[in-house]
Amino acid sequence: MFRQFLLSNIFFISSFVSAELPEMIIGKESISPGIDLVFEGAIKDDVFPAKKFGSENNSDIHIEVLANWNEDAPRGSPLDGFVAYLKINVEILNQADSTRKTIELLPHLNLTDNLHYALNISLPGERDDLYTLIFTIEPPIDSAIGLHYDWREEVGSFLSQTYRFVYRDLDFTEIANSSRR
């Protein structure tokens, strides 16, 4: 009896694990001063307001960047805490016909990733084409964040340079053909 109960519960739990929604880790990087970045392709989602963050019905995928402080961050930075005020753009290049589009990723909040940068987007081509994504991480615009004396003396600027990361041969077919609900 107990064995049957145990086996049925294992099957029940494993059905939830195998039903997990597809998500693509595009890449992971670390930049100065102590920031970890995770680039992801996810299933489009219902994000409010849709006019600003991309309508789920008019999108193919949800592009995300998680930006969190790591153990090399300046003192006072909360480990794994969200790094705000970054300017993050992504250029999406269709490798089949060189069609491209550039978008700015905006701050989002959900229960899975908490604060992150993201946007629902339509791909510049067919869902089953291969794509190159070029992420550009820039410092905040001038005067967007006040830098105290101690930060300026110990660290310098908030982000000292622009970073660029290129990922090629990305296939979003499974993610673009999936839905959350």
C-alpha positions in Angstrom: 0.0 0.0 0.0 2.8 2.4 1.0 4.8 1.5 -2.0 1.8 2.2 -4.4 1.3 5.5 -2.6 5.0 6.4 -3.0 5.1 5.4 -6.7 2.0 7.3 -7.5 3.3 10.4 -5.8 6.7 10.1 -7.6 4.8 9.9 -10.9 2.6 12.9 -9.9 5.6 15.1 -9.0 7.7 14.0 -12.0 4.8 15.0 -14.3 5.2 18.6 -13.0 8.9 18.6 -13.5 8.7 17.2 -17.1 5.9 19.8 -17.9 8.3 22.7 -17.1 8.1 25.5 -19.7 11.0 25.7 -22.1 13.5 28.5 -21.5 16.8 29.1 -23.2 19.9 30.3 -21.4 21.6 32.2 -24.2 24.7 33.1 -22.2 26.2 34.0 -18.8 28.8 36.7 -18.3 30.4 38.7 -15.5 31.3 42.4 -15.8 32.9 45.0 -13.5 32.2 46.0 -10.8 31.0 42.6 -9.7 27.9 42.1 -11.8 26.6 38.7 -13.1 24.5 38.7 -16.3 22.3 35.9 -17.5 20.8 36.3 -21.0 17.6 34.3 -21.6 15.0 33.6 -24.2 11.7 32.7 -22.7 8.0 32.2 -23.6 6.2 35.5 -24.2 4.1 36.5 -21.3 1.2 38.8 -20.2 3.0 41.9 -19.0 1.2 45.1 -17.9 1.1 47.6 -19.5 1.3 45.7 -22.8 1.6 48.9 -24.9 5.0 49.6 -23.2 6.3 46.0 -22.5 5.0 44.2 -25.6 1.7 42.5 -26.2 1.7 38.7 -25.6 -0.5 38.2 -28.6 1.7 40.2 -31.0 5.0 38.7 -29.8 7.1 35.6 -30.5 9.4 35.4 -27.4 10.4 37.2 -24.2 14.0 38.3 -24.1 15.4 38.7 -20.5 18.6 39.8 -18.8 19.1 39.0 -15.2 21.7 41.5 -13.7 22.8 40.7 -10.1 25.6 41.7 -7.8 28.2 38.9 -7.2 30.8 38.2 -4.6 33.2 40.7 -6.4 30.8 43.6 -6.1 31.8 46.7 -4.1 31.2 46.5 -0.3 27.6 47.3 0.6 26.2 45.6 -2.6 23.6 42.9 -1.6 24.9 39.6 -2.9 22.5 38.5 -5.8 20.7 41.8 -5.5 19.3 43.4 -8.7 21.5 45.9 -10.4 19.3 48.8 -11.4 19.8 51.7 -13.9 21.6 49.7 -16.6 20.8 50.5 -20.2 20.5 47.2 -22.0 19.8 47.0 -25.8 19.6 43.9 -27.9 20.0 43.7 -31.7 18.3 40.7 -33.2 19.7 39.7 -36.6 17.9 37.1 -38.7 20.7 35.0 -40.2 18.5 33.9 -43.1 18.0 37.3 -44.7 20.0 39.8 -42.5 16.8 41.5 -41.3 17.4 43.1 -38.0 15.8 45.0 -35.2 17.1 46.7 -32.0 15.1 47.0 -28.8 15.7 48.3 -25.3 15.1 45.9 -22.5 13.1 47.5 -19.6 12.8 46.7 -15.9 10.3 43.9 -15.2 9.1 42.2 -12.0 7.8 38.6 -11.6 7.7 35.9 -9.0 10.3 33.7 -10.7 13.2 36.1 -11.5 12.1 39.0 -9.4 13.5 42.3 -10.9 15.1 41.8 -14.3 15.3 43.5 -17.7 13.1 42.2 -20.5 10.6 42.7 -23.3 8.1 40.7 -25.3 9.2 40.9 -29.0 8.3 39.7 -32.4 11.2 38.2 -34.3 12.4 39.9 -37.5 11.6 36.8 -39.6 10.2 33.3 -39.3 10.1 31.5 -35.9 12.3 28.7 -37.2 15.0 30.9 -38.6 18.4 31.1 -36.9 19.2 34.4 -35.1 22.2 36.3 -33.8 21.6 38.4 -30.7 24.0 41.2 -29.8 23.5 42.5 -26.3 24.9 46.0 -25.4 25.2 46.9 -21.7 25.8 50.6 -21.1 26.2 52.8 -18.0 23.1 54.7 -16.9 22.5 58.0 -18.7 24.1 61.0 -17.1 22.4 62.1 -13.9 20.2 59.0 -13.7 21.9 57.9 -10.5 23.7 60.0 -7.8 27.1 58.6 -6.9 28.2 59.3 -3.3 31.7 60.3 -2.4 32.6 56.9 -0.9 31.5 55.1 -4.1 33.4 57.5 -6.3 36.6 57.2 -4.2 36.5 53.4 -3.8 34.9 52.2 -7.1 34.9 55.2 -9.5 32.0 55.2 -11.9 28.9 53.0 -11.7 29.8 51.1 -14.9 33.1 52.2 -16.4 32.5 51.0 -20.0 30.1 49.6 -22.5 30.0 45.9 -22.8 28.9 43.9 -25.9 28.1 40.2 -26.1 27.3 38.3 -29.3 25.5 35.0 -29.5 25.0 33.2 -32.8 22.9 30.4 -34.3 20.0 30.7 -31.8 16.9 28.7 -32.6 13.8 30.0 -30.8 11.3 27.6 -32.5 10.3 25.7 -29.4 10.0 28.8 -27.2 8.1 30.8 -29.9 5.6 28.0 -30.5 4.9 27.5 -26.8 2.5 29.4 -24.5 2.4 29.9 -20.7 -1.4 29.3 -20.4 
